[in-house]
Amino acid sequence: MAKRRNRPEVLPSSGNVFADLGITNPEEKQTKVRLAVAINQIIQGQKLSQTAAARRLKVNQPKVSALSNYQLDGFSVERLMNFVTALDRDVDIVIRRVRSPRKGGRILVTAA
């Protein structure tokens, strides 16, 4: 008789790893991470030290360190959006009708 291999069940992603892991407020977490990625890319692209970035963002250097390490519990989405604008970038918020029959809307952040 042939051996039967136990294969792990593969589940498709919802598109939000935080939702897939059952974490509370997954859309907020994903939004914060996407904003932090954009902020960190801008800081790196402008070759700013953490001290220089802290001056631009009007925070202390440990906050920039936390941001660069994606320790985002101390940051609101609004505060992260203000950091983006402090780094000379625009933040556009688009509100539109839900296109699919899913319940509720979603938050989507895209860096251009």
GIHU-V5477 format. One record per pair of residues at least 12 apart in sequence whose C-alpha atoms are under 8 Angstrom apart, sorted by the first residue. I is the first residue (numbers start at 1). J is the second residue. Records with the same first field share a line. If there is no record, write none. Layout:
I: J  J
//
This chain:
16: 30
17: 30
18: 30
27: 106  107
28: 77  107
31: 77  107  108  109
32: 72  76  77  80
33: 70  72
34: 109  110  111
35: 77  80  81  84  109  111
36: 67  68  70  80
38: 84  111
39: 83  84  87
40: 67  68
42: 87
43: 87
50: 64  65
56: 86  87
57: 83  86  87
//
